[in-house]
Amino acid sequence: MAGLHPKKTVVPMDFSELSLNALNTAVEIAGDSGSVEVIHVLPPILVMESNDLYGSVTDSDRKDATKARLKKQLADDKYANVRIRVAVGDPGHEIVACAKRESADLIIMPSHGHGFLKHMWLGSVAERVVRTSCCPVLVLRQPH
């Protein structure tokens, strides 16, 4: 990270207002000289449920649909230089892998995703990213 201006920042997006706030923070910190990469991680389709719930939808189809949804949500000019990536797998692992692959200087993410119960049942993605990341992680608290 060059001073207080990271060259590359990764921001996990789950379509929540909190993750959009994290993206806005990343864009502001990056300024004109840094780049921001958004990553959304889809859960894998289990073989047992694939035909029953999803029909013939493939991971590629789901990734394309998610990427299109992200492009629509990030259509504002201030996001013009934001790159979008969609992965399938464990969110904590995929976020850290993306940061490593991109040689990111910083990950910016909210402390919680879509809700308290999700946090209780699935564990904290933010906590896992902080523990396993190869670069600094800025975890943003939920506004009160």
PyMOL CGO cylinders between C-alpha atoms (Angstrom):
from pymol import cmd
from pymol.cgo import CYLINDER

trace = [
    CYLINDER, 0.00, 0.00, 0.00, 1.49, 3.31, -1.04, 0.3, 1, 1, 1, 1, 1, 1,
    CYLINDER, 1.49, 3.31, -1.04, 1.08, 5.60, 1.99, 0.3, 1, 1, 1, 1, 1, 1,
    CYLINDER, 1.08, 5.60, 1.99, -2.61, 5.86, 2.78, 0.3, 1, 1, 1, 1, 1, 1,
    CYLINDER, -2.61, 5.86, 2.78, -3.63, 5.28, -0.83, 0.3, 1, 1, 1, 1, 1, 1,
    CYLINDER, -3.63, 5.28, -0.83, -3.86, 1.60, -1.74, 0.3, 1, 1, 1, 1, 1, 1,
    CYLINDER, -3.86, 1.60, -1.74, -3.17, 0.74, -5.37, 0.3, 1, 1, 1, 1, 1, 1,
    CYLINDER, -3.17, 0.74, -5.37, -5.65, -2.16, -5.37, 0.3, 1, 1, 1, 1, 1, 1,
    CYLINDER, -5.65, -2.16, -5.37, -8.63, -2.64, -3.06, 0.3, 1, 1, 1, 1, 1, 1,
    CYLINDER, -8.63, -2.64, -3.06, -11.03, -5.60, -2.94, 0.3, 1, 1, 1, 1, 1, 1,
    CYLINDER, -11.03, -5.60, -2.94, -14.61, -5.10, -1.72, 0.3, 1, 1, 1, 1, 1, 1,
    CYLINDER, -14.61, -5.10, -1.72, -16.98, -8.05, -1.15, 0.3, 1, 1, 1, 1, 1, 1,
    CYLINDER, -16.98, -8.05, -1.15, -20.56, -7.22, -2.25, 0.3, 1, 1, 1, 1, 1, 1,
    CYLINDER, -20.56, -7.22, -2.25, -23.69, -9.03, -1.11, 0.3, 1, 1, 1, 1, 1, 1,
    CYLINDER, -23.69, -9.03, -1.11, -26.17, -6.43, -2.46, 0.3, 1, 1, 1, 1, 1, 1,
    CYLINDER, -26.17, -6.43, -2.46, -26.72, -5.04, 1.04, 0.3, 1, 1, 1, 1, 1, 1,
    CYLINDER, -26.72, -5.04, 1.04, -26.61, -1.33, 1.87, 0.3, 1, 1, 1, 1, 1, 1,
    CYLINDER, -26.61, -1.33, 1.87, -23.65, -2.06, 4.15, 0.3, 1, 1, 1, 1, 1, 1,
    CYLINDER, -23.65, -2.06, 4.15, -21.59, -3.53, 1.32, 0.3, 1, 1, 1, 1, 1, 1,
    CYLINDER, -21.59, -3.53, 1.32, -22.48, -0.57, -0.91, 0.3, 1, 1, 1, 1, 1, 1,
    CYLINDER, -22.48, -0.57, -0.91, -21.21, 1.73, 1.86, 0.3, 1, 1, 1, 1, 1, 1,
    CYLINDER, -21.21, 1.73, 1.86, -17.97, -0.28, 1.92, 0.3, 1, 1, 1, 1, 1, 1,
    CYLINDER, -17.97, -0.28, 1.92, -17.65, 0.15, -1.85, 0.3, 1, 1, 1, 1, 1, 1,
    CYLINDER, -17.65, 0.15, -1.85, -18.20, 3.91, -1.58, 0.3, 1, 1, 1, 1, 1, 1,
    CYLINDER, -18.20, 3.91, -1.58, -15.48, 4.07, 1.07, 0.3, 1, 1, 1, 1, 1, 1,
    CYLINDER, -15.48, 4.07, 1.07, -13.12, 2.09, -1.17, 0.3, 1, 1, 1, 1, 1, 1,
    CYLINDER, -13.12, 2.09, -1.17, -13.77, 4.34, -4.18, 0.3, 1, 1, 1, 1, 1, 1,
    CYLINDER, -13.77, 4.34, -4.18, -13.14, 7.41, -2.03, 0.3, 1, 1, 1, 1, 1, 1,
    CYLINDER, -13.14, 7.41, -2.03, -9.90, 6.02, -0.57, 0.3, 1, 1, 1, 1, 1, 1,
    CYLINDER, -9.90, 6.02, -0.57, -8.66, 4.79, -3.96, 0.3, 1, 1, 1, 1, 1, 1,
    CYLINDER, -8.66, 4.79, -3.96, -9.13, 8.19, -5.56, 0.3, 1, 1, 1, 1, 1, 1,
    CYLINDER, -9.13, 8.19, -5.56, -7.91, 8.56, -9.13, 0.3, 1, 1, 1, 1, 1, 1,
    CYLINDER, -7.91, 8.56, -9.13, -4.73, 6.54, -8.68, 0.3, 1, 1, 1, 1, 1, 1,
    CYLINDER, -4.73, 6.54, -8.68, -6.11, 3.32, -7.17, 0.3, 1, 1, 1, 1, 1, 1,
    CYLINDER, -6.11, 3.32, -7.17, -8.30, 0.53, -8.51, 0.3, 1, 1, 1, 1, 1, 1,
    CYLINDER, -8.30, 0.53, -8.51, -11.23, -1.23, -6.84, 0.3, 1, 1, 1, 1, 1, 1,
    CYLINDER, -11.23, -1.23, -6.84, -12.37, -4.78, -7.47, 0.3, 1, 1, 1, 1, 1, 1,
    CYLINDER, -12.37, -4.78, -7.47, -15.81, -5.93, -6.31, 0.3, 1, 1, 1, 1, 1, 1,
    CYLINDER, -15.81, -5.93, -6.31, -16.32, -9.62, -5.62, 0.3, 1, 1, 1, 1, 1, 1,
    CYLINDER, -16.32, -9.62, -5.62, -19.64, -11.37, -5.06, 0.3, 1, 1, 1, 1, 1, 1,
    CYLINDER, -19.64, -11.37, -5.06, -19.49, -15.00, -3.93, 0.3, 1, 1, 1, 1, 1, 1,
    CYLINDER, -19.49, -15.00, -3.93, -22.32, -17.37, -4.82, 0.3, 1, 1, 1, 1, 1, 1,
    CYLINDER, -22.32, -17.37, -4.82, -22.94, -20.51, -2.77, 0.3, 1, 1, 1, 1, 1, 1,
    CYLINDER, -22.94, -20.51, -2.77, -22.17, -23.74, -4.61, 0.3, 1, 1, 1, 1, 1, 1,
    CYLINDER, -22.17, -23.74, -4.61, -25.11, -25.76, -5.90, 0.3, 1, 1, 1, 1, 1, 1,
    CYLINDER, -25.11, -25.76, -5.90, -25.16, -29.11, -4.19, 0.3, 1, 1, 1, 1, 1, 1,
    CYLINDER, -25.16, -29.11, -4.19, -25.60, -32.03, -6.56, 0.3, 1, 1, 1, 1, 1, 1,
    CYLINDER, -25.60, -32.03, -6.56, -28.65, -33.29, -4.66, 0.3, 1, 1, 1, 1, 1, 1,
    CYLINDER, -28.65, -33.29, -4.66, -30.52, -30.00, -5.00, 0.3, 1, 1, 1, 1, 1, 1,
    CYLINDER, -30.52, -30.00, -5.00, -29.34, -28.89, -8.43, 0.3, 1, 1, 1, 1, 1, 1,
    CYLINDER, -29.34, -28.89, -8.43, -32.14, -30.39, -10.53, 0.3, 1, 1, 1, 1, 1, 1,
    CYLINDER, -32.14, -30.39, -10.53, -34.89, -29.99, -7.94, 0.3, 1, 1, 1, 1, 1, 1,
    CYLINDER, -34.89, -29.99, -7.94, -34.33, -26.32, -7.13, 0.3, 1, 1, 1, 1, 1, 1,
    CYLINDER, -34.33, -26.32, -7.13, -32.41, -24.88, -10.05, 0.3, 1, 1, 1, 1, 1, 1,
    CYLINDER, -32.41, -24.88, -10.05, -33.34, -27.04, -13.03, 0.3, 1, 1, 1, 1, 1, 1,
    CYLINDER, -33.34, -27.04, -13.03, -30.57, -26.87, -15.59, 0.3, 1, 1, 1, 1, 1, 1,
    CYLINDER, -30.57, -26.87, -15.59, -29.03, -23.62, -14.32, 0.3, 1, 1, 1, 1, 1, 1,
    CYLINDER, -29.03, -23.62, -14.32, -25.25, -23.80, -14.29, 0.3, 1, 1, 1, 1, 1, 1,
    CYLINDER, -25.25, -23.80, -14.29, -22.71, -21.93, -12.21, 0.3, 1, 1, 1, 1, 1, 1,
    CYLINDER, -22.71, -21.93, -12.21, -21.82, -20.02, -15.36, 0.3, 1, 1, 1, 1, 1, 1,
    CYLINDER, -21.82, -20.02, -15.36, -25.47, -18.93, -15.79, 0.3, 1, 1, 1, 1, 1, 1,
    CYLINDER, -25.47, -18.93, -15.79, -25.66, -17.82, -12.16, 0.3, 1, 1, 1, 1, 1, 1,
    CYLINDER, -25.66, -17.82, -12.16, -22.37, -15.93, -12.41, 0.3, 1, 1, 1, 1, 1, 1,
    CYLINDER, -22.37, -15.93, -12.41, -23.51, -14.14, -15.59, 0.3, 1, 1, 1, 1, 1, 1,
    CYLINDER, -23.51, -14.14, -15.59, -26.84, -13.15, -13.99, 0.3, 1, 1, 1, 1, 1, 1,
    CYLINDER, -26.84, -13.15, -13.99, -25.11, -11.91, -10.85, 0.3, 1, 1, 1, 1, 1, 1,
    CYLINDER, -25.11, -11.91, -10.85, -22.55, -9.93, -12.84, 0.3, 1, 1, 1, 1, 1, 1,
    CYLINDER, -22.55, -9.93, -12.84, -25.38, -8.28, -14.81, 0.3, 1, 1, 1, 1, 1, 1,
    CYLINDER, -25.38, -8.28, -14.81, -27.17, -7.40, -11.55, 0.3, 1, 1, 1, 1, 1, 1,
    CYLINDER, -27.17, -7.40, -11.55, -23.97, -5.88, -10.14, 0.3, 1, 1, 1, 1, 1, 1,
    CYLINDER, -23.97, -5.88, -10.14, -23.37, -3.88, -13.34, 0.3, 1, 1, 1, 1, 1, 1,
    CYLINDER, -23.37, -3.88, -13.34, -26.90, -2.50, -13.07, 0.3, 1, 1, 1, 1, 1, 1,
    CYLINDER, -26.90, -2.50, -13.07, -26.47, -1.60, -9.38, 0.3, 1, 1, 1, 1, 1, 1,
    CYLINDER, -26.47, -1.60, -9.38, -23.08, 0.03, -10.10, 0.3, 1, 1, 1, 1, 1, 1,
    CYLINDER, -23.08, 0.03, -10.10, -24.13, 1.95, -13.23, 0.3, 1, 1, 1, 1, 1, 1,
    CYLINDER, -24.13, 1.95, -13.23, -23.30, 5.33, -11.65, 0.3, 1, 1, 1, 1, 1, 1,
    CYLINDER, -23.30, 5.33, -11.65, -20.28, 7.14, -13.13, 0.3, 1, 1, 1, 1, 1, 1,
    CYLINDER, -20.28, 7.14, -13.13, -18.44, 7.08, -9.80, 0.3, 1, 1, 1, 1, 1, 1,
    CYLINDER, -18.44, 7.08, -9.80, -18.11, 3.30, -10.25, 0.3, 1, 1, 1, 1, 1, 1,
    CYLINDER, -18.11, 3.30, -10.25, -16.79, 3.51, -13.83, 0.3, 1, 1, 1, 1, 1, 1,
    CYLINDER, -16.79, 3.51, -13.83, -13.36, 2.14, -12.86, 0.3, 1, 1, 1, 1, 1, 1,
    CYLINDER, -13.36, 2.14, -12.86, -14.66, -0.61, -10.55, 0.3, 1, 1, 1, 1, 1, 1,
    CYLINDER, -14.66, -0.61, -10.55, -14.00, -4.13, -11.81, 0.3, 1, 1, 1, 1, 1, 1,
    CYLINDER, -14.00, -4.13, -11.81, -16.56, -6.84, -11.07, 0.3, 1, 1, 1, 1, 1, 1,
    CYLINDER, -16.56, -6.84, -11.07, -15.77, -10.45, -10.28, 0.3, 1, 1, 1, 1, 1, 1,
    CYLINDER, -15.77, -10.45, -10.28, -18.18, -13.26, -9.35, 0.3, 1, 1, 1, 1, 1, 1,
    CYLINDER, -18.18, -13.26, -9.35, -16.99, -16.49, -7.76, 0.3, 1, 1, 1, 1, 1, 1,
    CYLINDER, -16.99, -16.49, -7.76, -18.63, -19.67, -6.48, 0.3, 1, 1, 1, 1, 1, 1,
    CYLINDER, -18.63, -19.67, -6.48, -17.59, -21.16, -3.16, 0.3, 1, 1, 1, 1, 1, 1,
    CYLINDER, -17.59, -21.16, -3.16, -16.96, -20.24, 0.46, 0.3, 1, 1, 1, 1, 1, 1,
    CYLINDER, -16.96, -20.24, 0.46, -17.13, -16.43, 0.81, 0.3, 1, 1, 1, 1, 1, 1,
    CYLINDER, -17.13, -16.43, 0.81, -14.22, -16.08, 3.23, 0.3, 1, 1, 1, 1, 1, 1,
    CYLINDER, -14.22, -16.08, 3.23, -11.95, -18.25, 1.13, 0.3, 1, 1, 1, 1, 1, 1,
    CYLINDER, -11.95, -18.25, 1.13, -12.92, -16.64, -2.19, 0.3, 1, 1, 1, 1, 1, 1,
    CYLINDER, -12.92, -16.64, -2.19, -12.50, -13.08, -0.90, 0.3, 1, 1, 1, 1, 1, 1,
    CYLINDER, -12.50, -13.08, -0.90, -8.99, -13.82, 0.39, 0.3, 1, 1, 1, 1, 1, 1,
    CYLINDER, -8.99, -13.82, 0.39, -8.11, -15.72, -2.81, 0.3, 1, 1, 1, 1, 1, 1,
    CYLINDER, -8.11, -15.72, -2.81, -9.26, -12.76, -4.93, 0.3, 1, 1, 1, 1, 1, 1,
    CYLINDER, -9.26, -12.76, -4.93, -7.14, -10.34, -2.86, 0.3, 1, 1, 1, 1, 1, 1,
    CYLINDER, -7.14, -10.34, -2.86, -4.11, -12.61, -3.23, 0.3, 1, 1, 1, 1, 1, 1,
    CYLINDER, -4.11, -12.61, -3.23, -4.64, -13.14, -6.98, 0.3, 1, 1, 1, 1, 1, 1,
    CYLINDER, -4.64, -13.14, -6.98, -5.02, -9.39, -7.55, 0.3, 1, 1, 1, 1, 1, 1,
    CYLINDER, -5.02, -9.39, -7.55, -2.09, -8.51, -5.25, 0.3, 1, 1, 1, 1, 1, 1,
    CYLINDER, -2.09, -8.51, -5.25, -4.49, -6.27, -3.34, 0.3, 1, 1, 1, 1, 1, 1,
    CYLINDER, -4.49, -6.27, -3.34, -3.17, -3.80, -0.81, 0.3, 1, 1, 1, 1, 1, 1,
    CYLINDER, -3.17, -3.80, -0.81, -6.43, -3.65, 1.13, 0.3, 1, 1, 1, 1, 1, 1,
    CYLINDER, -6.43, -3.65, 1.13, -9.81, -5.35, 1.63, 0.3, 1, 1, 1, 1, 1, 1,
    CYLINDER, -9.81, -5.35, 1.63, -12.71, -3.15, 2.76, 0.3, 1, 1, 1, 1, 1, 1,
    CYLINDER, -12.71, -3.15, 2.76, -15.85, -4.88, 4.01, 0.3, 1, 1, 1, 1, 1, 1,
    CYLINDER, -15.85, -4.88, 4.01, -18.75, -4.41, 6.42, 0.3, 1, 1, 1, 1, 1, 1,
    CYLINDER, -18.75, -4.41, 6.42, -18.68, -6.17, 9.78, 0.3, 1, 1, 1, 1, 1, 1,
    CYLINDER, -18.68, -6.17, 9.78, -21.93, -8.00, 9.03, 0.3, 1, 1, 1, 1, 1, 1,
    CYLINDER, -21.93, -8.00, 9.03, -23.73, -9.25, 5.95, 0.3, 1, 1, 1, 1, 1, 1,
    CYLINDER, -23.73, -9.25, 5.95, -27.45, -9.72, 5.49, 0.3, 1, 1, 1, 1, 1, 1,
    CYLINDER, -27.45, -9.72, 5.49, -28.44, -10.16, 9.12, 0.3, 1, 1, 1, 1, 1, 1,
    CYLINDER, -28.44, -10.16, 9.12, -27.80, -11.33, 12.65, 0.3, 1, 1, 1, 1, 1, 1,
    CYLINDER, -27.80, -11.33, 12.65, -29.20, -14.86, 12.26, 0.3, 1, 1, 1, 1, 1, 1,
    CYLINDER, -29.20, -14.86, 12.26, -27.05, -15.46, 9.20, 0.3, 1, 1, 1, 1, 1, 1,
    CYLINDER, -27.05, -15.46, 9.20, -24.05, -14.38, 11.28, 0.3, 1, 1, 1, 1, 1, 1,
    CYLINDER, -24.05, -14.38, 11.28, -25.02, -16.75, 14.09, 0.3, 1, 1, 1, 1, 1, 1,
    CYLINDER, -25.02, -16.75, 14.09, -25.53, -19.79, 11.85, 0.3, 1, 1, 1, 1, 1, 1,
    CYLINDER, -25.53, -19.79, 11.85, -22.80, -19.36, 9.28, 0.3, 1, 1, 1, 1, 1, 1,
    CYLINDER, -22.80, -19.36, 9.28, -20.13, -17.60, 11.31, 0.3, 1, 1, 1, 1, 1, 1,
    CYLINDER, -20.13, -17.60, 11.31, -18.55, -14.31, 10.46, 0.3, 1, 1, 1, 1, 1, 1,
    CYLINDER, -18.55, -14.31, 10.46, -17.13, -13.93, 6.96, 0.3, 1, 1, 1, 1, 1, 1,
    CYLINDER, -17.13, -13.93, 6.96, -15.40, -10.74, 8.09, 0.3, 1, 1, 1, 1, 1, 1,
    CYLINDER, -15.40, -10.74, 8.09, -13.74, -12.59, 10.97, 0.3, 1, 1, 1, 1, 1, 1,
    CYLINDER, -13.74, -12.59, 10.97, -12.47, -15.32, 8.65, 0.3, 1, 1, 1, 1, 1, 1,
    CYLINDER, -12.47, -15.32, 8.65, -11.15, -12.78, 6.14, 0.3, 1, 1, 1, 1, 1, 1,
    CYLINDER, -11.15, -12.78, 6.14, -9.32, -10.88, 8.89, 0.3, 1, 1, 1, 1, 1, 1,
    CYLINDER, -9.32, -10.88, 8.89, -7.74, -14.11, 10.17, 0.3, 1, 1, 1, 1, 1, 1,
    CYLINDER, -7.74, -14.11, 10.17, -6.60, -15.43, 6.78, 0.3, 1, 1, 1, 1, 1, 1,
    CYLINDER, -6.60, -15.43, 6.78, -5.99, -12.38, 4.59, 0.3, 1, 1, 1, 1, 1, 1,
    CYLINDER, -5.99, -12.38, 4.59, -2.62, -11.67, 3.00, 0.3, 1, 1, 1, 1, 1, 1,
    CYLINDER, -2.62, -11.67, 3.00, -3.24, -7.89, 3.24, 0.3, 1, 1, 1, 1, 1, 1,
    CYLINDER, -3.24, -7.89, 3.24, -4.78, -5.43, 5.72, 0.3, 1, 1, 1, 1, 1, 1,
    CYLINDER, -4.78, -5.43, 5.72, -8.56, -5.57, 6.14, 0.3, 1, 1, 1, 1, 1, 1,
    CYLINDER, -8.56, -5.57, 6.14, -10.65, -2.51, 6.98, 0.3, 1, 1, 1, 1, 1, 1,
    CYLINDER, -10.65, -2.51, 6.98, -13.87, -3.71, 8.63, 0.3, 1, 1, 1, 1, 1, 1,
    CYLINDER, -13.87, -3.71, 8.63, -16.57, -1.04, 8.71, 0.3, 1, 1, 1, 1, 1, 1,
    CYLINDER, -16.57, -1.04, 8.71, -19.02, -1.01, 11.60, 0.3, 1, 1, 1, 1, 1, 1,
    CYLINDER, -19.02, -1.01, 11.60, -22.72, -0.82, 10.98, 0.3, 1, 1, 1, 1, 1, 1,
    CYLINDER, -22.72, -0.82, 10.98, -23.93, 2.79, 11.39, 0.3, 1, 1, 1, 1, 1, 1,
    CYLINDER, -23.93, 2.79, 11.39, -26.15, 3.33, 14.42, 0.3, 1, 1, 1, 1, 1, 1,
]
cmd.load_cgo(trace, "trace")
